[in-house]
Amino acid sequence: MGRKTTTIPKAPLGRILSKVGAKRISDEALATFSEILTEIGQDISEQAVKISKHSGRKTVMDSDIKLAAKQM
């Protein structure tokens, strides 16, 4: 069974988990965390693009991303 390709590197995710108290993290856990955060990021990105287009802009602004994240 193959793994999906993700866009978020595992090392920073390992640091996030360590910061919140994880002593050890399996490779499978990092891969799953990366996949899930990639999916969430893509969903927020799609919504942010829709918001910017609705506002008549081609540029996605930080406010678009914040609003999209709140809507999720």
All heavy atoms as TSV, in Angstrom:
chain	resi	resn	atom	element	x	y	z
A	1	MET	N	N	0.843	-1.176	0.000
A	1	MET	CA	C	0.000	0.000	0.000
A	1	MET	C	C	0.887	1.238	0.000
A	1	MET	O	O	1.727	1.415	0.859
A	1	MET	CB	C	-0.897	-0.024	1.238
A	1	MET	CG	C	-1.732	1.187	1.291
A	1	MET	SD	S	-2.818	1.548	2.663
A	1	MET	CE	C	-3.333	0.163	3.463
A	2	GLY	N	N	0.708	2.116	-1.000
A	2	GLY	CA	C	1.539	3.306	-1.117
A	2	GLY	C	C	0.986	4.477	-0.330
A	2	GLY	O	O	-0.197	4.551	-0.033
A	3	ARG	N	N	1.862	5.370	-0.001
A	3	ARG	CA	C	1.487	6.582	0.727
A	3	ARG	C	C	1.183	7.701	-0.256
A	3	ARG	O	O	1.767	7.774	-1.334
A	3	ARG	CB	C	2.643	7.037	1.625
A	3	ARG	CG	C	2.734	6.271	2.900
A	3	ARG	CD	C	1.790	6.908	3.874
A	3	ARG	NE	N	1.905	6.272	5.173
A	3	ARG	CZ	C	0.928	6.259	6.036
A	3	ARG	NH1	N	-0.221	6.823	5.745
A	3	ARG	NH2	N	1.063	5.700	7.184
A	4	LYS	N	N	0.308	8.600	0.125
A	4	LYS	CA	C	0.035	9.778	-0.676
A	4	LYS	C	C	1.226	10.727	-0.576
A	4	LYS	O	O	1.909	10.773	0.429
A	4	LYS	CB	C	-1.197	10.512	-0.145
A	4	LYS	CG	C	-2.492	9.799	-0.348
A	4	LYS	CD	C	-3.606	10.667	0.192
A	4	LYS	CE	C	-4.940	9.978	0.070
A	4	LYS	NZ	N	-6.007	10.791	0.647
A	5	THR	N	N	1.430	11.492	-1.620
A	5	THR	CA	C	2.455	12.514	-1.579
A	5	THR	C	C	1.868	13.732	-0.870
A	5	THR	O	O	0.750	14.149	-1.162
A	5	THR	CB	C	2.877	12.917	-2.999
A	5	THR	OG1	O	3.311	11.747	-3.678
A	5	THR	CG2	C	3.991	13.925	-2.976
A	6	THR	N	N	2.626	14.274	0.069
A	6	THR	CA	C	2.151	15.447	0.799
A	6	THR	C	C	3.084	16.615	0.527
A	6	THR	O	O	4.208	16.436	0.065
A	6	THR	CB	C	2.096	15.182	2.317
A	6	THR	OG1	O	3.412	14.851	2.763
A	6	THR	CG2	C	1.148	14.045	2.642
A	7	THR	N	N	2.617	17.792	0.820
A	7	THR	CA	C	3.414	18.979	0.569
A	7	THR	C	C	4.030	19.539	1.846
A	7	THR	O	O	4.861	20.434	1.770
A	7	THR	CB	C	2.561	20.074	-0.094
A	7	THR	OG1	O	1.431	20.343	0.732
A	7	THR	CG2	C	2.087	19.648	-1.460
A	8	ILE	N	N	3.643	19.037	2.988
A	8	ILE	CA	C	4.183	19.534	4.250
A	8	ILE	C	C	5.264	18.563	4.727
A	8	ILE	O	O	4.992	17.384	4.934
A	8	ILE	CB	C	3.077	19.671	5.314
A	8	ILE	CG1	C	1.971	20.609	4.804
A	8	ILE	CG2	C	3.654	20.180	6.622
A	8	ILE	CD1	C	0.772	20.702	5.704
A	9	PRO	N	N	6.494	19.050	4.908
A	9	PRO	CA	C	7.575	18.170	5.349
A	9	PRO	C	C	7.332	17.611	6.752
A	9	PRO	O	O	6.694	18.257	7.591
A	9	PRO	CB	C	8.800	19.077	5.355
A	9	PRO	CG	C	8.416	20.316	4.640
A	9	PRO	CD	C	6.927	20.411	4.660
A	10	LYS	N	N	7.846	16.429	6.991
A	10	LYS	CA	C	7.612	15.750	8.267
A	10	LYS	C	C	8.388	16.366	9.426
A	10	LYS	O	O	7.905	16.367	10.554
A	10	LYS	CB	C	7.963	14.276	8.139
A	10	LYS	CG	C	7.030	13.515	7.234
A	10	LYS	CD	C	7.447	12.063	7.127
A	10	LYS	CE	C	6.575	11.321	6.135
A	10	LYS	NZ	N	7.025	9.941	5.962
A	11	ALA	N	N	9.590	16.895	9.180
A	11	ALA	CA	C	10.421	17.421	10.266
A	11	ALA	C	C	9.732	18.537	11.060
A	11	ALA	O	O	9.689	18.479	12.299
A	11	ALA	CB	C	11.770	17.883	9.734
A	12	PRO	N	N	9.166	19.554	10.389
A	12	PRO	CA	C	8.479	20.593	11.168
A	12	PRO	C	C	7.266	20.054	11.931
A	12	PRO	O	O	6.954	20.520	13.028
A	12	PRO	CB	C	8.041	21.611	10.124
A	12	PRO	CG	C	8.879	21.344	8.933
A	12	PRO	CD	C	9.236	19.907	8.981
A	13	LEU	N	N	6.604	19.062	11.358
A	13	LEU	CA	C	5.457	18.476	12.053
A	13	LEU	C	C	5.911	17.734	13.297
A	13	LEU	O	O	5.234	17.766	14.329
A	13	LEU	CB	C	4.697	17.540	11.113
A	13	LEU	CG	C	4.108	18.209	9.866
A	13	LEU	CD1	C	3.405	17.180	8.998
A	13	LEU	CD2	C	3.176	19.336	10.232
A	14	GLY	N	N	7.053	17.082	13.208
A	14	GLY	CA	C	7.619	16.417	14.377
A	14	GLY	C	C	7.933	17.418	15.477
A	14	GLY	O	O	7.688	17.153	16.659
A	15	ARG	N	N	8.433	18.593	15.090
A	15	ARG	CA	C	8.724	19.628	16.082
A	15	ARG	C	C	7.437	20.136	16.731
A	15	ARG	O	O	7.398	20.400	17.933
A	15	ARG	CB	C	9.506	20.770	15.438
A	15	ARG	CG	C	10.945	20.398	15.139
A	15	ARG	CD	C	11.799	21.603	14.773
A	15	ARG	NE	N	11.407	22.224	13.509
A	15	ARG	CZ	C	11.865	21.858	12.318
A	15	ARG	NH1	N	12.723	20.863	12.217
A	15	ARG	NH2	N	11.475	22.489	11.233
A	16	ILE	N	N	6.387	20.268	15.941
A	16	ILE	CA	C	5.095	20.706	16.498
A	16	ILE	C	C	4.615	19.698	17.544
A	16	ILE	O	O	4.219	20.075	18.644
A	16	ILE	CB	C	4.042	20.877	15.382
A	16	ILE	CG1	C	4.387	22.080	14.504
A	16	ILE	CG2	C	2.634	21.024	15.975
A	16	ILE	CD1	C	3.551	22.193	13.238
A	17	LEU	N	N	4.637	18.426	17.184
A	17	LEU	CA	C	4.183	17.396	18.116
A	17	LEU	C	C	5.073	17.338	19.364
A	17	LEU	O	O	4.581	17.147	20.477
A	17	LEU	CB	C	4.139	16.033	17.425
A	17	LEU	CG	C	3.012	15.870	16.405
A	17	LEU	CD1	C	3.244	14.636	15.543
A	17	LEU	CD2	C	1.674	15.770	17.105
A	18	SER	N	N	6.369	17.528	19.183
A	18	SER	CA	C	7.291	17.520	20.334
A	18	SER	C	C	7.010	18.697	21.258
A	18	SER	O	O	7.057	18.557	22.478
A	18	SER	CB	C	8.737	17.578	19.847
A	18	SER	OG	O	9.070	16.404	19.158
A	19	LYS	N	N	6.718	19.869	20.664
A	19	LYS	CA	C	6.431	21.070	21.458
A	19	LYS	C	C	5.228	20.878	22.373
A	19	LYS	O	O	5.175	21.462	23.454
A	19	LYS	CB	C	6.158	22.262	20.549
A	19	LYS	CG	C	7.319	23.138	20.307
A	19	LYS	CD	C	6.854	24.380	19.555
A	19	LYS	CE	C	7.955	25.385	19.490
A	19	LYS	NZ	N	7.560	26.603	18.794
A	20	VAL	N	N	4.265	20.093	21.936
A	20	VAL	CA	C	3.063	19.906	22.740
A	20	VAL	C	C	3.155	18.681	23.636
A	20	VAL	O	O	2.174	18.306	24.267
A	20	VAL	CB	C	1.782	19.860	21.872
A	20	VAL	CG1	C	1.575	21.186	21.172
A	20	VAL	CG2	C	1.804	18.709	20.895
A	21	GLY	N	N	4.351	18.070	23.666
A	21	GLY	CA	C	4.567	17.030	24.665
A	21	GLY	C	C	4.816	15.621	24.176
A	21	GLY	O	O	5.023	14.723	24.996
A	22	ALA	N	N	4.825	15.377	22.873
A	22	ALA	CA	C	5.065	14.015	22.385
A	22	ALA	C	C	6.523	13.644	22.643
A	22	ALA	O	O	7.439	14.393	22.304
A	22	ALA	CB	C	4.762	13.920	20.893
A	23	LYS	N	N	6.743	12.503	23.274
A	23	LYS	CA	C	8.094	12.026	23.556
A	23	LYS	C	C	8.677	11.323	22.337
A	23	LYS	O	O	9.832	11.508	21.996
A	23	LYS	CB	C	8.109	11.073	24.754
A	23	LYS	CG	C	7.581	11.677	26.032
A	23	LYS	CD	C	8.517	12.739	26.548
A	23	LYS	CE	C	7.958	13.293	27.857
A	23	LYS	NZ	N	8.413	14.619	28.133
A	24	ARG	N	N	7.859	10.498	21.702
A	24	ARG	CA	C	8.282	9.774	20.512
A	24	ARG	C	C	7.149	9.830	19.498
A	24	ARG	O	O	5.981	9.831	19.859
A	24	ARG	CB	C	8.608	8.323	20.864
A	24	ARG	CG	C	9.780	8.206	21.821
A	24	ARG	CD	C	10.044	6.783	22.221
A	24	ARG	NE	N	10.468	6.032	21.036
A	24	ARG	CZ	C	10.574	4.711	21.004
A	24	ARG	NH1	N	10.283	3.985	22.059
A	24	ARG	NH2	N	10.975	4.097	19.910
A	25	ILE	N	N	7.521	9.843	18.209
A	25	ILE	CA	C	6.524	9.952	17.147
A	25	ILE	C	C	6.889	8.955	16.051
A	25	ILE	O	O	8.014	8.983	15.534
A	25	ILE	CB	C	6.505	11.376	16.552
A	25	ILE	CG1	C	6.347	12.417	17.668
A	25	ILE	CG2	C	5.408	11.521	15.515
A	25	ILE	CD1	C	6.949	13.755	17.346
A	26	SER	N	N	5.959	8.105	15.701
A	26	SER	CA	C	6.232	7.114	14.662
A	26	SER	C	C	6.217	7.776	13.285
A	26	SER	O	O	5.602	8.824	13.083
A	26	SER	CB	C	5.202	5.988	14.699
A	26	SER	OG	O	3.950	6.440	14.235
A	27	ASP	N	N	6.912	7.141	12.335
A	27	ASP	CA	C	6.909	7.639	10.959
A	27	ASP	C	C	5.498	7.646	10.392
A	27	ASP	O	O	5.117	8.555	9.652
A	27	ASP	CB	C	7.810	6.785	10.076
A	27	ASP	CG	C	9.288	7.045	10.340
A	27	ASP	OD1	O	9.623	8.128	10.850
A	27	ASP	OD2	O	10.099	6.147	10.023
A	28	GLU	N	N	4.713	6.629	10.750
A	28	GLU	CA	C	3.335	6.554	10.262
A	28	GLU	C	C	2.498	7.706	10.807
A	28	GLU	O	O	1.652	8.268	10.100
A	28	GLU	CB	C	2.691	5.220	10.643
A	28	GLU	CG	C	3.299	4.019	9.945
A	28	GLU	CD	C	4.575	3.507	10.624
A	28	GLU	OE1	O	4.857	3.912	11.783
A	28	GLU	OE2	O	5.302	2.731	9.991
A	29	ALA	N	N	2.734	8.077	12.066
A	29	ALA	CA	C	2.000	9.195	12.660
A	29	ALA	C	C	2.342	10.499	11.950
A	29	ALA	O	O	1.457	11.309	11.665
A	29	ALA	CB	C	2.304	9.305	14.152
A	30	LEU	N	N	3.625	10.698	11.651
A	30	LEU	CA	C	4.028	11.909	10.936
A	30	LEU	C	C	3.433	11.956	9.535
A	30	LEU	O	O	2.984	13.003	9.082
A	30	LEU	CB	C	5.556	11.991	10.851
A	30	LEU	CG	C	6.270	12.408	12.125
A	30	LEU	CD1	C	7.777	12.307	11.949
A	30	LEU	CD2	C	5.876	13.813	12.538
A	31	ALA	N	N	3.420	10.816	8.863
A	31	ALA	CA	C	2.850	10.757	7.513
A	31	ALA	C	C	1.355	11.070	7.549
A	31	ALA	O	O	0.849	11.833	6.717
A	31	ALA	CB	C	3.099	9.388	6.894
A	32	THR	N	N	0.655	10.510	8.520
A	32	THR	CA	C	-0.781	10.754	8.647
A	32	THR	C	C	-1.059	12.213	8.991
A	32	THR	O	O	-1.949	12.847	8.411
A	32	THR	CB	C	-1.388	9.829	9.717
A	32	THR	OG1	O	-1.152	8.477	9.325
A	32	THR	CG2	C	-2.881	10.066	9.879
A	33	PHE	N	N	-0.288	12.766	9.922
A	33	PHE	CA	C	-0.429	14.171	10.314
A	33	PHE	C	C	-0.201	15.068	9.100
A	33	PHE	O	O	-0.971	16.006	8.852
A	33	PHE	CB	C	0.562	14.482	11.433
A	33	PHE	CG	C	0.333	15.773	12.166
A	33	PHE	CD1	C	-0.928	16.301	12.364
A	33	PHE	CD2	C	1.413	16.472	12.692
A	33	PHE	CE1	C	-1.124	17.482	13.057
A	33	PHE	CE2	C	1.232	17.653	13.384
A	33	PHE	CZ	C	-0.024	18.165	13.569
A	34	SER	N	N	0.819	14.758	8.312
A	34	SER	CA	C	1.129	15.529	7.113
A	34	SER	C	C	-0.011	15.452	6.100
A	34	SER	O	O	-0.408	16.473	5.520
A	34	SER	CB	C	2.429	15.011	6.490
A	34	SER	OG	O	2.746	15.741	5.339
A	35	GLU	N	N	-0.558	14.270	5.889
A	35	GLU	CA	C	-1.672	14.101	4.950
A	35	GLU	C	C	-2.882	14.909	5.388
A	35	GLU	O	O	-3.515	15.592	4.575
A	35	GLU	CB	C	-2.057	12.626	4.841
A	35	GLU	CG	C	-1.077	11.774	4.092
A	35	GLU	CD	C	-1.427	10.295	4.157
A	35	GLU	OE1	O	-2.570	9.953	4.535
A	35	GLU	OE2	O	-0.553	9.482	3.830
A	36	ILE	N	N	-3.211	14.829	6.669
A	36	ILE	CA	C	-4.395	15.523	7.186
A	36	ILE	C	C	-4.227	17.040	7.092
A	36	ILE	O	O	-5.130	17.750	6.645
A	36	ILE	CB	C	-4.701	15.075	8.625
A	36	ILE	CG1	C	-5.199	13.630	8.607
A	36	ILE	CG2	C	-5.707	16.007	9.298
A	36	ILE	CD1	C	-5.310	12.985	9.967
A	37	LEU	N	N	-3.056	17.543	7.497
A	37	LEU	CA	C	-2.837	18.983	7.427
A	37	LEU	C	C	-2.792	19.473	5.985
A	37	LEU	O	O	-3.239	20.593	5.690
A	37	LEU	CB	C	-1.556	19.369	8.163
A	37	LEU	CG	C	-1.632	19.273	9.681
A	37	LEU	CD1	C	-0.308	19.697	10.309
A	37	LEU	CD2	C	-2.762	20.108	10.240
A	38	THR	N	N	-2.276	18.655	5.078
A	38	THR	CA	C	-2.284	19.014	3.659
A	38	THR	C	C	-3.716	19.135	3.149
A	38	THR	O	O	-4.059	20.098	2.450
A	38	THR	CB	C	-1.498	17.973	2.829
A	38	THR	OG1	O	-0.136	17.974	3.263
A	38	THR	CG2	C	-1.563	18.280	1.348
A	39	GLU	N	N	-4.572	18.177	3.514
A	39	GLU	CA	C	-5.975	18.232	3.096
A	39	GLU	C	C	-6.669	19.472	3.649
A	39	GLU	O	O	-7.399	20.164	2.929
A	39	GLU	CB	C	-6.715	16.979	3.562
A	39	GLU	CG	C	-6.320	15.724	2.818
A	39	GLU	CD	C	-6.953	14.465	3.405
A	39	GLU	OE1	O	-7.901	14.588	4.213
A	39	GLU	OE2	O	-6.490	13.368	3.060
A	40	ILE	N	N	-6.439	19.760	4.934
A	40	ILE	CA	C	-7.043	20.940	5.554
A	40	ILE	C	C	-6.543	22.211	4.873
A	40	ILE	O	O	-7.319	23.116	4.568
A	40	ILE	CB	C	-6.749	20.971	7.070
A	40	ILE	CG1	C	-7.485	19.828	7.771
A	40	ILE	CG2	C	-7.132	22.321	7.676
A	40	ILE	CD1	C	-7.060	19.599	9.211
A	41	GLY	N	N	-5.241	22.265	4.609
A	41	GLY	CA	C	-4.660	23.427	3.923
A	41	GLY	C	C	-5.231	23.632	2.542
A	41	GLY	O	O	-5.489	24.768	2.124
A	42	GLN	N	N	-5.442	22.539	1.816
A	42	GLN	CA	C	-6.027	22.648	0.482
A	42	GLN	C	C	-7.465	23.144	0.551
A	42	GLN	O	O	-7.884	23.972	-0.264
A	42	GLN	CB	C	-5.946	21.308	-0.246
A	42	GLN	CG	C	-4.536	20.966	-0.676
A	42	GLN	CD	C	-4.408	19.569	-1.254
A	42	GLN	OE1	O	-5.252	18.707	-1.054
A	42	GLN	NE2	N	-3.328	19.337	-1.970
A	43	ASP	N	N	-8.230	22.653	1.525
A	43	ASP	CA	C	-9.616	23.109	1.685
A	43	ASP	C	C	-9.671	24.607	1.987
A	43	ASP	O	O	-10.468	25.343	1.397
A	43	ASP	CB	C	-10.314	22.331	2.799
A	43	ASP	CG	C	-10.551	20.874	2.460
A	43	ASP	OD1	O	-10.450	20.498	1.265
A	43	ASP	OD2	O	-10.821	20.079	3.393
A	44	ILE	N	N	-8.814	25.055	2.898
A	44	ILE	CA	C	-8.773	26.478	3.251
A	44	ILE	C	C	-8.332	27.296	2.039
A	44	ILE	O	O	-8.885	28.365	1.760
A	44	ILE	CB	C	-7.856	26.720	4.462
A	44	ILE	CG1	C	-8.496	26.119	5.729
A	44	ILE	CG2	C	-7.571	28.210	4.656
A	44	ILE	CD1	C	-7.597	26.116	6.943
A	45	SER	N	N	-7.351	26.800	1.306
A	45	SER	CA	C	-6.853	27.509	0.122
A	45	SER	C	C	-7.940	27.676	-0.929
A	45	SER	O	O	-8.096	28.764	-1.508
A	45	SER	CB	C	-5.673	26.758	-0.492
A	45	SER	OG	O	-4.612	26.681	0.430
A	46	GLU	N	N	-8.679	26.609	-1.189
A	46	GLU	CA	C	-9.759	26.685	-2.175
A	46	GLU	C	C	-10.792	27.724	-1.763
A	46	GLU	O	O	-11.250	28.521	-2.587
A	46	GLU	CB	C	-10.428	25.317	-2.334
A	46	GLU	CG	C	-9.579	24.299	-3.057
A	46	GLU	CD	C	-10.179	22.902	-3.042
A	46	GLU	OE1	O	-11.305	22.718	-2.517
A	46	GLU	OE2	O	-9.515	21.987	-3.569
A	47	GLN	N	N	-11.152	27.728	-0.486
A	47	GLN	CA	C	-12.135	28.697	0.005
A	47	GLN	C	C	-11.576	30.117	-0.065
A	47	GLN	O	O	-12.297	31.049	-0.435
A	47	GLN	CB	C	-12.559	28.347	1.437
A	47	GLN	CG	C	-13.691	29.182	1.964
A	47	GLN	CD	C	-14.988	28.994	1.190
A	47	GLN	OE1	O	-15.215	27.974	0.548
A	47	GLN	NE2	N	-15.855	29.977	1.253
A	48	ALA	N	N	-10.307	30.300	0.258
A	48	ALA	CA	C	-9.691	31.629	0.209
A	48	ALA	C	C	-9.663	32.166	-1.217
A	48	ALA	O	O	-9.892	33.358	-1.447
A	48	ALA	CB	C	-8.278	31.580	0.788
A	49	VAL	N	N	-9.414	31.299	-2.191
A	49	VAL	CA	C	-9.418	31.717	-3.593
A	49	VAL	C	C	-10.831	32.151	-4.002
A	49	VAL	O	O	-11.011	33.176	-4.667
A	49	VAL	CB	C	-8.890	30.594	-4.511
A	49	VAL	CG1	C	-9.155	30.902	-5.972
A	49	VAL	CG2	C	-7.399	30.364	-4.273
A	50	LYS	N	N	-11.841	31.386	-3.571
A	50	LYS	CA	C	-13.226	31.763	-3.870
A	50	LYS	C	C	-13.560	33.125	-3.265
A	50	LYS	O	O	-14.225	33.953	-3.904
A	50	LYS	CB	C	-14.194	30.710	-3.321
A	50	LYS	CG	C	-14.188	29.416	-4.091
A	50	LYS	CD	C	-15.134	28.417	-3.455
A	50	LYS	CE	C	-15.035	27.049	-4.124
A	50	LYS	NZ	N	-15.894	26.050	-3.455
A	51	ILE	N	N	-13.097	33.359	-2.042
A	51	ILE	CA	C	-13.375	34.636	-1.362
A	51	ILE	C	C	-12.713	35.784	-2.125
A	51	ILE	O	O	-13.334	36.828	-2.349
A	51	ILE	CB	C	-12.885	34.589	0.103
A	51	ILE	CG1	C	-13.757	33.620	0.913
A	51	ILE	CG2	C	-12.884	35.980	0.732
A	51	ILE	CD1	C	-13.199	33.258	2.278
A	52	SER	N	N	-11.463	35.603	-2.538
A	52	SER	CA	C	-10.765	36.680	-3.262
A	52	SER	C	C	-11.435	36.952	-4.609
A	52	SER	O	O	-11.573	38.112	-5.010
A	52	SER	CB	C	-9.285	36.357	-3.446
A	52	SER	OG	O	-9.101	35.281	-4.329
A	53	LYS	N	N	-11.865	35.897	-5.301
A	53	LYS	CA	C	-12.557	36.087	-6.586
A	53	LYS	C	C	-13.888	36.798	-6.369
A	53	LYS	O	O	-14.267	37.673	-7.150
A	53	LYS	CB	C	-12.771	34.743	-7.277
A	53	LYS	CG	C	-11.504	34.188	-7.892
A	53	LYS	CD	C	-11.761	32.871	-8.596
A	53	LYS	CE	C	-10.474	32.321	-9.199
A	53	LYS	NZ	N	-10.683	31.022	-9.856
A	54	HIS	N	N	-14.605	36.425	-5.318
A	54	HIS	CA	C	-15.891	37.065	-5.009
A	54	HIS	C	C	-15.688	38.556	-4.721
A	54	HIS	O	O	-16.562	39.384	-5.018
A	54	HIS	CB	C	-16.549	36.382	-3.810
A	54	HIS	CG	C	-17.858	36.978	-3.435
A	54	HIS	ND1	N	-19.011	36.785	-4.179
A	54	HIS	CD2	C	-18.215	37.770	-2.401
A	54	HIS	CE1	C	-20.009	37.436	-3.613
A	54	HIS	NE2	N	-19.554	38.048	-2.527
A	55	SER	N	N	-14.535	38.891	-4.154
A	55	SER	CA	C	-14.221	40.288	-3.851
A	55	SER	C	C	-13.680	41.039	-5.063
A	55	SER	O	O	-13.310	42.203	-4.954
A	55	SER	CB	C	-13.189	40.348	-2.719
A	55	SER	OG	O	-13.713	39.766	-1.543
A	56	GLY	N	N	-13.590	40.339	-6.203
A	56	GLY	CA	C	-13.128	40.983	-7.426
A	56	GLY	C	C	-11.617	41.111	-7.521
A	56	GLY	O	O	-11.111	41.950	-8.265
A	57	ARG	N	N	-10.900	40.298	-6.765
A	57	ARG	CA	C	-9.443	40.351	-6.779
A	57	ARG	C	C	-8.858	39.068	-7.328
A	57	ARG	O	O	-9.465	38.013	-7.234
A	57	ARG	CB	C	-8.898	40.551	-5.353
A	57	ARG	CG	C	-9.195	41.898	-4.769
A	57	ARG	CD	C	-8.600	42.055	-3.382
A	57	ARG	NE	N	-9.514	41.478	-2.378
A	57	ARG	CZ	C	-9.302	40.361	-1.711
A	57	ARG	NH1	N	-8.201	39.662	-1.895
A	57	ARG	NH2	N	-10.176	39.914	-0.834
A	58	LYS	N	N	-7.656	39.183	-7.876
A	58	LYS	CA	C	-6.898	38.010	-8.305
A	58	LYS	C	C	-5.921	37.582	-7.212
A	58	LYS	O	O	-5.459	36.453	-7.198
A	58	LYS	CB	C	-6.113	38.316	-9.580
A	58	LYS	CG	C	-6.982	38.551	-10.791
A	58	LYS	CD	C	-6.139	38.824	-12.016
A	58	LYS	CE	C	-7.012	39.086	-13.224
A	58	LYS	NZ	N	-6.199	39.370	-14.420
A	59	THR	N	N	-5.617	38.501	-6.314
A	59	THR	CA	C	-4.647	38.256	-5.246
A	59	THR	C	C	-5.349	37.746	-3.996
A	59	THR	O	O	-6.308	38.355	-3.522
A	59	THR	CB	C	-3.887	39.555	-4.908
A	59	THR	OG1	O	-3.279	40.050	-6.099
A	59	THR	CG2	C	-2.832	39.316	-3.844
A	60	VAL	N	N	-4.861	36.643	-3.447
A	60	VAL	CA	C	-5.378	36.124	-2.181
A	60	VAL	C	C	-4.677	36.876	-1.057
A	60	VAL	O	O	-3.447	36.922	-1.002
A	60	VAL	CB	C	-5.125	34.602	-2.052
A	60	VAL	CG1	C	-5.567	34.104	-0.694
A	60	VAL	CG2	C	-5.838	33.850	-3.163
A	61	MET	N	N	-5.470	37.463	-0.188
A	61	MET	CA	C	-4.934	38.255	0.920
A	61	MET	C	C	-4.981	37.440	2.215
A	61	MET	O	O	-5.710	36.441	2.303
A	61	MET	CB	C	-5.762	39.535	1.093
A	61	MET	CG	C	-5.953	40.339	-0.188
A	61	MET	SD	S	-4.429	40.988	-0.847
A	61	MET	CE	C	-4.192	42.367	0.233
A	62	ASP	N	N	-4.238	37.893	3.216
A	62	ASP	CA	C	-4.243	37.196	4.502
A	62	ASP	C	C	-5.644	37.167	5.113
A	62	ASP	O	O	-6.041	36.182	5.730
A	62	ASP	CB	C	-3.229	37.802	5.469
A	62	ASP	CG	C	-3.539	39.242	5.846
A	62	ASP	OD1	O	-4.103	39.976	5.020
A	62	ASP	OD2	O	-3.206	39.623	6.989
A	63	SER	N	N	-6.410	38.216	4.884
A	63	SER	CA	C	-7.772	38.252	5.411
A	63	SER	C	C	-8.655	37.180	4.765
A	63	SER	O	O	-9.554	36.639	5.419
A	63	SER	CB	C	-8.389	39.637	5.219
A	63	SER	OG	O	-8.384	39.983	3.846
A	64	ASP	N	N	-8.394	36.853	3.506
A	64	ASP	CA	C	-9.139	35.796	2.823
A	64	ASP	C	C	-8.861	34.449	3.497
A	64	ASP	O	O	-9.766	33.649	3.707
A	64	ASP	CB	C	-8.752	35.703	1.341
A	64	ASP	CG	C	-9.015	36.986	0.572
A	64	ASP	OD1	O	-9.950	37.723	0.937
A	64	ASP	OD2	O	-8.267	37.249	-0.387
A	65	ILE	N	N	-7.598	34.213	3.809
A	65	ILE	CA	C	-7.216	32.956	4.443
A	65	ILE	C	C	-7.795	32.856	5.847
A	65	ILE	O	O	-8.325	31.826	6.240
A	65	ILE	CB	C	-5.675	32.815	4.457
A	65	ILE	CG1	C	-5.178	32.683	3.006
A	65	ILE	CG2	C	-5.243	31.622	5.295
A	65	ILE	CD1	C	-3.697	32.710	2.835
A	66	LYS	N	N	-7.743	33.961	6.588
A	66	LYS	CA	C	-8.309	33.959	7.942
A	66	LYS	C	C	-9.810	33.695	7.905
A	66	LYS	O	O	-10.321	32.918	8.709
A	66	LYS	CB	C	-8.014	35.289	8.646
A	66	LYS	CG	C	-6.561	35.450	9.024
A	66	LYS	CD	C	-6.294	36.813	9.622
A	66	LYS	CE	C	-4.828	36.999	9.923
A	66	LYS	NZ	N	-4.538	38.353	10.445
A	67	LEU	N	N	-10.510	34.340	6.980
A	67	LEU	CA	C	-11.956	34.147	6.855
A	67	LEU	C	C	-12.264	32.699	6.436
A	67	LEU	O	O	-13.170	32.076	6.981
A	67	LEU	CB	C	-12.544	35.129	5.849
A	67	LEU	CG	C	-14.052	35.055	5.624
A	67	LEU	CD1	C	-14.810	35.261	6.926
A	67	LEU	CD2	C	-14.471	36.088	4.592
A	68	ALA	N	N	-11.504	32.185	5.497
A	68	ALA	CA	C	-11.705	30.803	5.038
A	68	ALA	C	C	-11.475	29.815	6.176
A	68	ALA	O	O	-12.232	28.851	6.327
A	68	ALA	CB	C	-10.776	30.501	3.873
A	69	ALA	N	N	-10.464	30.050	6.986
A	69	ALA	CA	C	-10.168	29.159	8.104
A	69	ALA	C	C	-11.302	29.201	9.134
A	69	ALA	O	O	-11.663	28.166	9.713
A	69	ALA	CB	C	-8.848	29.534	8.760
A	70	LYS	N	N	-11.876	30.366	9.362
A	70	LYS	CA	C	-12.996	30.488	10.303
A	70	LYS	C	C	-14.224	29.736	9.804
A	70	LYS	O	O	-14.995	29.210	10.591
A	70	LYS	CB	C	-13.373	31.952	10.509
A	70	LYS	CG	C	-12.509	32.690	11.466
A	70	LYS	CD	C	-13.051	34.092	11.681
A	70	LYS	CE	C	-12.217	34.844	12.679
A	70	LYS	NZ	N	-12.723	36.190	12.918
A	71	GLN	N	N	-14.398	29.692	8.480
A	71	GLN	CA	C	-15.558	29.039	7.903
A	71	GLN	C	C	-15.447	27.515	7.941
A	71	GLN	O	O	-16.440	26.826	7.732
A	71	GLN	CB	C	-15.762	29.492	6.457
A	71	GLN	CG	C	-16.155	30.946	6.349
A	71	GLN	CD	C	-16.278	31.411	4.914
A	71	GLN	OE1	O	-15.938	30.709	3.980
A	71	GLN	NE2	N	-16.754	32.647	4.740
A	72	MET	N	N	-14.261	26.993	8.162
A	72	MET	CA	C	-14.062	25.541	8.164
A	72	MET	C	C	-14.507	24.923	9.463
A	72	MET	O	O	-14.663	25.302	10.456
A	72	MET	CB	C	-12.598	25.191	7.906
A	72	MET	CG	C	-12.134	25.593	6.538
A	72	MET	SD	S	-13.302	25.030	5.385
A	72	MET	CE	C	-12.641	24.812	3.915
